[in-house]
Amino acid sequence: MTWYYAVVLNYLRVFDFRAAYKKGAIFMDFYLRKDELQKIFASLALIFSCSFSFAGGQFCAGKVSNLFVSSSGDVTANFAFRGDFLTVCNLNAEWKGVSITTCAAWFSVLKASVSRQSEATLHYLDAPSCNVIPIHQSAPAPYYVMLNN
């Protein structure tokens, strides 16, 4: 059970429903004391501050150049949004959760982007800003690769 469920259950345990019912409170119209309200607001503040503290998804779009495949199968290219080389996947083995089949599809998307001289968008689920994504093999795996028209 996660901690915020424990907070809610603790609140329900402290709240005296029988006393509120005797005072004529309807079930949804809670009779709350000041200290109970403070607990609720503090719990809500904690929940929202914890849930938004992680890096969010990034949509990184830019021109692709110098696409290459290394002897080990790494698909790497220079992306304008980063100004450096990022490894996207590996054609020989699963790489950071990206399958070989998906990698082959992404390679064809990036190849089309280079030949068309159009932009590609890489979506990262949990990454810092696009211009500070780690380079080469240290780069996180994208969630998807899209060819922009």
N, C-alpha and C positions, 0 to 999 in steps of 0.2 A: 504494500500500500504506500503510495507516495505521500510526501509530507503535507501537501496542501489538503489531501483528504483527511489527514489526521487533525489538521487545524479545524476543519468544518465539523468533524465528529466531536472534537473537544468542545466546540461552541455549543453544539446540540446537547451535549451532556450537561453543560453548565446551565443552559437556559431552562427555566422551570415553566414548562408548558401548562401544568395544572394551575399554577397561580395566575397565569395570563388568562386562562379560560374562565376562572372564577371572577376575574375583573371584567369580563365581558369582551375580551379580545377575540376577534375572528382569527382563524388559523393563519391566514396570510398577513394579517395586520399585527405584527409583532410588538409586544410591549418590551422595550429595551431600556436598560439602564445606561448611564453615561459610560461606565467602564466597559460594558459589553460592546457598545458602539466603537470605542477606541480599539478594542481587540479586533473587531471586524475590519476596520479601516487599516489597521497596521498589517493584518494578514493579507488584505487585498494589495496593499502597497508592496509587500514582500513578494507576492506572487507575480505581479507585473514587472517588478524590477529584475527578478531572476529570469523571467522568460524572455526579456528583450536584451539581455546582456551578451548574447552570442553574435558572432558575425552573421550577417544575413546573406541571402543569395545575391549573386552579382551577375549582371548581364554585360559581358564584355564584347564590344563590337569593334571591328577594325579590319583593315586590309591585311591579307596574308601574303607573305613572300618567303622565298627560300625554303620551300617545303622539301623535306628529305626523310628518307627511311634509313636508319643505321643498320649495320650488319646484325645487330641483336634484335632488330625489328621495331625499334622505337620510332614512332611517327612524331617528328619535330618540325616546327615552323617558326618563323619570325612573325609576330603579331604586332601591328601598329599600336594597339592600345597599351602594350607592355613595353615595346621598343627593344625587345630581346626575344630569345628563343624559348619556347615552351614545349615540353613533351606532352602530347595529348593522350597517347595510348601505345600499345605494343601489338604488332601483327603476329608475333610468335607465341605469346603467352598472355594470360589474363594479367592486367596491370591495374592495380588499385581499384579492383571491382569492375573494370571494363573488359568485356569479353572480346575474343578475337574477331568474331562476326561483327560486333558493333564497331570495333576499331577499323575494320575494312570499309565499312560504310562511311565512317567519319573521314577516312583517308580520301575516299572519292569525293566527298563534299568539299574538303580542303583543296583537293586538286582542281576541282571545278572553280573554286573561288580564285585560285591563282591564275588559271587560264582565262577567266572572265575579267580579272582585275576588279572583282567586287569584294564587298565586305563579308565576313563571316562573324557570327555571334556564338560565343561560348558561354554557356550558363553554368555557373558554379553554385552549388547549394550552400556551401559554407566556406567563404573565402574573403580575404581582405579586399580592399579597393583594387580595381583592375590594374592600376599602374604599379602595384607593389606585390603582385602574385609572385611567389618564388619561381625561379627560372629553371630550365632544363628538366632533369629528372625529379627535382624537388617540387615541381608544380603539382597542385592537386589535380585529380581527374575531373574533367568537366561532367556535368549531368547530361548535357546534350550539345551538339554542334549543329549550327544552322547556317545555310547559305542565304545571304540577303540578296534580293534582286536589285 
